[in-house]
């Protein structure tokens, strides 16, 4: 079992930045690729960024150039640096370990215009 805990969300003005963290505990040796998802009210959950075990990354077009996903394997943590935030980035952000299917509880990001 792997447990994931997200943190770092909050309220920020448009154009601002936030850094989300996804801390893993438990059977962390099994963690491979990790994705950051978000879900806005009334919308489906969408994948915004993925980082694979060797560090290569993928991004949704909507966040490319603004968000950066990274991982610190020594700290068992995956980060999502979010810059130039827009009101449409407002959502609950979740991390997911692709290998085990574990999800965190989510962290709210609200961007005001």
C-alpha positions as CSV (number, residue, x, y, z in Angstrom):
1,X,0.0,0.0,0.0
2,X,1.1,3.5,-0.8
3,X,-0.3,6.6,0.8
4,X,-0.2,9.9,-1.0
5,X,-0.8,13.3,0.7
6,X,-1.1,16.5,-1.3
7,X,-0.4,20.0,0.1
8,X,0.4,23.5,-1.1
9,X,-3.0,24.6,-2.5
10,X,-4.6,27.9,-1.7
11,X,-6.0,31.1,-3.0
12,X,-3.9,33.1,-5.4
13,X,-4.5,36.0,-7.8
14,X,-4.3,35.5,-11.6
15,X,-0.7,35.5,-12.7
16,X,0.5,34.2,-9.4
17,X,2.3,30.9,-8.5
18,X,1.8,27.9,-6.3
19,X,3.8,24.8,-5.7
20,X,1.9,21.6,-4.9
21,X,3.6,18.7,-3.1
22,X,2.6,15.0,-3.2
23,X,4.3,13.1,-0.4
24,X,4.4,9.3,-0.5
25,X,4.6,6.9,2.4
26,X,4.2,3.2,2.7
27,X,5.6,0.8,0.1
28,X,7.3,3.6,-1.7
29,X,9.7,1.3,-3.6
30,X,6.8,0.5,-5.8
31,X,6.2,4.0,-6.9
32,X,6.8,4.6,-10.6
33,X,5.1,7.1,-12.8
34,X,3.0,9.8,-11.0
35,X,0.4,12.0,-12.4
36,X,-1.2,15.3,-11.2
37,X,-4.9,15.5,-12.0
38,X,-7.4,18.3,-11.4
39,X,-11.1,18.4,-11.2
40,X,-13.1,21.6,-11.4
41,X,-16.8,21.8,-10.3
42,X,-19.1,20.1,-12.7
43,X,-16.2,18.8,-14.9
44,X,-14.4,15.5,-15.3
45,X,-11.1,14.9,-13.7
46,X,-8.3,15.6,-16.1
47,X,-4.6,14.7,-16.2
48,X,-2.4,17.8,-16.3
49,X,1.1,16.5,-15.8
50,X,3.0,13.1,-15.6
51,X,6.5,12.3,-14.4
52,X,8.0,8.9,-15.1
53,X,10.4,7.0,-12.9
54,X,13.5,8.2,-14.9
55,X,12.2,11.8,-14.9
56,X,10.7,12.3,-18.3
57,X,7.5,14.3,-18.3
58,X,4.3,15.0,-20.2
59,X,1.9,17.9,-19.9
60,X,-1.6,18.7,-21.0
61,X,-1.7,21.5,-23.6
62,X,-3.6,23.7,-21.3
63,X,-0.7,23.9,-18.8
64,X,2.3,23.4,-21.1
65,X,4.9,26.2,-20.5
66,X,3.3,27.2,-17.2
67,X,3.4,24.1,-15.0
68,X,6.5,22.0,-14.2
69,X,6.3,18.6,-12.6
70,X,9.4,17.2,-10.7
71,X,10.2,14.5,-8.3
72,X,12.7,14.1,-5.4
73,X,13.1,10.4,-4.9
74,X,15.1,10.9,-1.8
75,X,12.1,12.7,-0.2
76,X,9.5,10.5,-1.9
77,X,7.8,13.6,-3.1
78,X,6.5,14.8,-6.4
79,X,6.0,18.5,-7.0
80,X,3.9,20.6,-9.3
81,X,5.1,24.1,-9.8
82,X,2.3,26.3,-11.2
83,X,3.2,29.7,-12.7
84,X,1.1,32.3,-14.5
85,X,-2.0,30.9,-13.0
86,X,-5.4,31.6,-14.6
87,X,-8.9,31.5,-13.1
88,X,-9.6,28.4,-15.3
89,X,-6.9,26.6,-13.3
90,X,-9.2,26.6,-10.3
91,X,-9.8,23.0,-9.2
92,X,-9.1,20.3,-6.7
93,X,-5.7,18.9,-7.6
94,X,-4.9,15.2,-6.9
95,X,-1.8,13.1,-7.4
96,X,-2.0,9.5,-8.5
97,X,0.6,6.7,-8.5
98,X,0.2,4.8,-11.7
99,X,1.8,1.6,-10.4
100,X,-0.4,1.1,-7.4
101,X,-3.4,3.2,-8.3
102,X,-3.2,5.1,-5.1
103,X,-4.8,8.6,-4.9
104,X,-4.3,11.4,-2.5
105,X,-7.1,13.3,-0.8
106,X,-6.7,16.4,-3.0
107,X,-5.7,20.0,-2.4
108,X,-7.9,23.0,-3.5
109,X,-6.4,25.6,-5.8
110,X,-8.4,28.8,-6.3
111,X,-7.3,31.5,-8.7
112,X,-9.1,34.8,-8.5
113,X,-9.3,37.2,-11.5
